[in-house]
Amino acid sequence: MPLSDNIMANPELTTFVAAAQAAGLADMMLMGDPSYTIFAPSNAAFAALDNGVLDSLLLPENIDALTGLLTAHIVLGAYSSNDFRSAITAGGPVNAADTNMVVDDQAAYVRTLGNTYLFVRTEGPGIVINPELTASEVTRSYASIVSGDLESANGIVHIVDTVLMAAN
């Protein structure tokens, strides 16, 4: 089953599906190469955004901002929760040829399709993700994987509890 079918079949991701369709990203999730890891915010994560933010992003004049937001949740390559744990423990990517992941002893840094980085780290038995921030930004929050390793033919979906955003 391709990522698109896996995501569309999940009742926790209907808002993500609607946003991906509005941004024209649904075709990217169809079967084929390359594979992706999607940190898909749950319906509850989108509902927790400030009042009017999602409605504004879905307006035709804001599609570029919506696309930027969504592609900041998508990583080239299929990474399971265990891949992140193993890489952090080993201090390097599981696959030495992986140029999309940089690892230190505390976190894995993966480049998103939005050309930003996500900082993925373990916290107890869970995994949390922080967005990349610039000097002028403050962290809005971090996301926890609430349901991970939903495997598809062309990638993996991790459902997260927060929309990864930076606040200027």
Contacts in CASP RR format, 6 or more apart in sequence:
PFRMAT RR
TARGET T0000
AUTHOR 0000-0000-0000
METHOD contacts of the structure
MODEL  1
MPLSDNIMANPELTTFVAAAQAAGLADMMLMGDPSYTIFAPSNAAFAALD
NGVLDSLLLPENIDALTGLLTAHIVLGAYSSNDFRSAITAGGPVNAADTN
MVVDDQAAYVRTLGNTYLFVRTEGPGIVINPELTASEVTRSYASIVSGDL
ESANGIVHIVDTVLMAAN
1 9 0 8 1.000
1 152 0 8 1.000
1 153 0 8 1.000
2 29 0 8 1.000
2 30 0 8 1.000
2 31 0 8 1.000
2 32 0 8 1.000
2 152 0 8 1.000
2 153 0 8 1.000
2 154 0 8 1.000
3 29 0 8 1.000
3 30 0 8 1.000
3 36 0 8 1.000
3 38 0 8 1.000
3 152 0 8 1.000
3 153 0 8 1.000
3 154 0 8 1.000
3 155 0 8 1.000
3 157 0 8 1.000
4 26 0 8 1.000
4 29 0 8 1.000
4 30 0 8 1.000
5 152 0 8 1.000
6 150 0 8 1.000
6 151 0 8 1.000
6 152 0 8 1.000
6 157 0 8 1.000
7 13 0 8 1.000
7 16 0 8 1.000
7 17 0 8 1.000
7 20 0 8 1.000
7 29 0 8 1.000
7 38 0 8 1.000
7 40 0 8 1.000
7 157 0 8 1.000
8 17 0 8 1.000
10 150 0 8 1.000
10 157 0 8 1.000
10 159 0 8 1.000
12 42 0 8 1.000
12 43 0 8 1.000
12 44 0 8 1.000
12 147 0 8 1.000
12 159 0 8 1.000
13 40 0 8 1.000
13 42 0 8 1.000
13 43 0 8 1.000
13 157 0 8 1.000
13 159 0 8 1.000
14 43 0 8 1.000
15 41 0 8 1.000
15 43 0 8 1.000
15 46 0 8 1.000
15 47 0 8 1.000
15 54 0 8 1.000
16 40 0 8 1.000
16 41 0 8 1.000
16 42 0 8 1.000
16 43 0 8 1.000
16 46 0 8 1.000
16 70 0 8 1.000
17 26 0 8 1.000
18 58 0 8 1.000
19 46 0 8 1.000
19 54 0 8 1.000
19 57 0 8 1.000
19 58 0 8 1.000
19 66 0 8 1.000
19 69 0 8 1.000
19 70 0 8 1.000
20 26 0 8 1.000
20 29 0 8 1.000
20 70 0 8 1.000
22 58 0 8 1.000
22 63 0 8 1.000
22 66 0 8 1.000
23 63 0 8 1.000
23 66 0 8 1.000
23 67 0 8 1.000
23 68 0 8 1.000
23 70 0 8 1.000
24 67 0 8 1.000
25 67 0 8 1.000
25 70 0 8 1.000
25 71 0 8 1.000
25 74 0 8 1.000
28 36 0 8 1.000
29 36 0 8 1.000
29 38 0 8 1.000
29 154 0 8 1.000
30 154 0 8 1.000
31 153 0 8 1.000
31 154 0 8 1.000
32 153 0 8 1.000
32 154 0 8 1.000
33 154 0 8 1.000
34 76 0 8 1.000
34 77 0 8 1.000
34 154 0 8 1.000
35 76 0 8 1.000
35 77 0 8 1.000
35 78 0 8 1.000
35 154 0 8 1.000
35 155 0 8 1.000
35 156 0 8 1.000
36 74 0 8 1.000
36 75 0 8 1.000
36 76 0 8 1.000
36 77 0 8 1.000
36 78 0 8 1.000
36 113 0 8 1.000
36 154 0 8 1.000
36 155 0 8 1.000
36 156 0 8 1.000
37 74 0 8 1.000
37 75 0 8 1.000
37 77 0 8 1.000
37 78 0 8 1.000
37 79 0 8 1.000
37 110 0 8 1.000
37 155 0 8 1.000
37 156 0 8 1.000
37 157 0 8 1.000
37 158 0 8 1.000
38 73 0 8 1.000
38 74 0 8 1.000
38 75 0 8 1.000
38 155 0 8 1.000
38 156 0 8 1.000
38 157 0 8 1.000
38 158 0 8 1.000
39 73 0 8 1.000
39 74 0 8 1.000
39 75 0 8 1.000
39 118 0 8 1.000
39 129 0 8 1.000
39 143 0 8 1.000
39 145 0 8 1.000
39 158 0 8 1.000
39 160 0 8 1.000
39 164 0 8 1.000
40 73 0 8 1.000
40 157 0 8 1.000
40 158 0 8 1.000
40 159 0 8 1.000
40 160 0 8 1.000
41 73 0 8 1.000
41 143 0 8 1.000
41 159 0 8 1.000
41 160 0 8 1.000
41 161 0 8 1.000
41 162 0 8 1.000
41 163 0 8 1.000
41 164 0 8 1.000
42 146 0 8 1.000
42 159 0 8 1.000
42 160 0 8 1.000
42 161 0 8 1.000
44 161 0 8 1.000
45 143 0 8 1.000
45 160 0 8 1.000
45 161 0 8 1.000
45 162 0 8 1.000
45 163 0 8 1.000
46 54 0 8 1.000
46 163 0 8 1.000
48 162 0 8 1.000
48 163 0 8 1.000
49 163 0 8 1.000
49 165 0 8 1.000
56 62 0 8 1.000
57 65 0 8 1.000
57 66 0 8 1.000
57 69 0 8 1.000
58 66 0 8 1.000
68 114 0 8 1.000
69 163 0 8 1.000
69 165 0 8 1.000
71 112 0 8 1.000
71 113 0 8 1.000
71 114 0 8 1.000
72 112 0 8 1.000
72 113 0 8 1.000
72 114 0 8 1.000
72 116 0 8 1.000
72 118 0 8 1.000
72 131 0 8 1.000
72 164 0 8 1.000
73 112 0 8 1.000
73 160 0 8 1.000
73 164 0 8 1.000
74 112 0 8 1.000
74 113 0 8 1.000
74 114 0 8 1.000
75 100 0 8 1.000
75 110 0 8 1.000
75 111 0 8 1.000
75 112 0 8 1.000
75 113 0 8 1.000
75 118 0 8 1.000
76 100 0 8 1.000
76 111 0 8 1.000
76 113 0 8 1.000
77 100 0 8 1.000
77 155 0 8 1.000
78 151 0 8 1.000
78 154 0 8 1.000
78 155 0 8 1.000
78 156 0 8 1.000
79 101 0 8 1.000
79 110 0 8 1.000
79 156 0 8 1.000
80 149 0 8 1.000
80 151 0 8 1.000
80 156 0 8 1.000
81 126 0 8 1.000
81 127 0 8 1.000
81 145 0 8 1.000
81 148 0 8 1.000
81 149 0 8 1.000
81 158 0 8 1.000
82 149 0 8 1.000
83 94 0 8 1.000
84 108 0 8 1.000
84 120 0 8 1.000
84 122 0 8 1.000
84 127 0 8 1.000
85 122 0 8 1.000
85 127 0 8 1.000
86 94 0 8 1.000
87 93 0 8 1.000
87 94 0 8 1.000
87 101 0 8 1.000
87 103 0 8 1.000
87 108 0 8 1.000
88 103 0 8 1.000
88 105 0 8 1.000
88 106 0 8 1.000
88 107 0 8 1.000
88 108 0 8 1.000
88 120 0 8 1.000
88 121 0 8 1.000
88 122 0 8 1.000
90 103 0 8 1.000
91 103 0 8 1.000
91 104 0 8 1.000
91 105 0 8 1.000
92 101 0 8 1.000
92 103 0 8 1.000
92 108 0 8 1.000
93 101 0 8 1.000
93 102 0 8 1.000
93 103 0 8 1.000
93 108 0 8 1.000
100 110 0 8 1.000
100 111 0 8 1.000
101 108 0 8 1.000
101 109 0 8 1.000
101 110 0 8 1.000
102 108 0 8 1.000
102 109 0 8 1.000
103 109 0 8 1.000
106 121 0 8 1.000
107 119 0 8 1.000
107 120 0 8 1.000
107 121 0 8 1.000
108 119 0 8 1.000
108 120 0 8 1.000
108 121 0 8 1.000
109 117 0 8 1.000
109 118 0 8 1.000
109 119 0 8 1.000
109 120 0 8 1.000
110 117 0 8 1.000
110 118 0 8 1.000
110 120 0 8 1.000
111 117 0 8 1.000
112 118 0 8 1.000
116 131 0 8 1.000
116 132 0 8 1.000
117 132 0 8 1.000
118 129 0 8 1.000
118 130 0 8 1.000
118 131 0 8 1.000
118 132 0 8 1.000
118 164 0 8 1.000
119 129 0 8 1.000
119 130 0 8 1.000
119 131 0 8 1.000
119 132 0 8 1.000
120 127 0 8 1.000
120 128 0 8 1.000
120 129 0 8 1.000
121 127 0 8 1.000
121 128 0 8 1.000
121 130 0 8 1.000
122 128 0 8 1.000
123 144 0 8 1.000
126 144 0 8 1.000
126 145 0 8 1.000
127 144 0 8 1.000
127 145 0 8 1.000
127 158 0 8 1.000
128 142 0 8 1.000
128 143 0 8 1.000
128 144 0 8 1.000
128 145 0 8 1.000
129 142 0 8 1.000
129 143 0 8 1.000
129 144 0 8 1.000
129 145 0 8 1.000
129 160 0 8 1.000
129 164 0 8 1.000
130 139 0 8 1.000
130 142 0 8 1.000
130 143 0 8 1.000
130 164 0 8 1.000
131 139 0 8 1.000
131 140 0 8 1.000
131 164 0 8 1.000
131 165 0 8 1.000
131 166 0 8 1.000
132 166 0 8 1.000
133 139 0 8 1.000
133 166 0 8 1.000
134 166 0 8 1.000
136 168 0 8 1.000
137 166 0 8 1.000
137 167 0 8 1.000
137 168 0 8 1.000
138 166 0 8 1.000
138 167 0 8 1.000
139 166 0 8 1.000
139 167 0 8 1.000
140 165 0 8 1.000
140 166 0 8 1.000
140 167 0 8 1.000
141 162 0 8 1.000
141 164 0 8 1.000
141 165 0 8 1.000
142 162 0 8 1.000
142 164 0 8 1.000
143 160 0 8 1.000
143 161 0 8 1.000
143 162 0 8 1.000
143 163 0 8 1.000
143 164 0 8 1.000
144 160 0 8 1.000
144 161 0 8 1.000
144 162 0 8 1.000
145 158 0 8 1.000
145 159 0 8 1.000
145 160 0 8 1.000
146 159 0 8 1.000
146 160 0 8 1.000
146 161 0 8 1.000
147 158 0 8 1.000
147 159 0 8 1.000
148 156 0 8 1.000
148 157 0 8 1.000
148 158 0 8 1.000
148 159 0 8 1.000
149 156 0 8 1.000
149 158 0 8 1.000
150 156 0 8 1.000
150 157 0 8 1.000
150 158 0 8 1.000
150 159 0 8 1.000
END
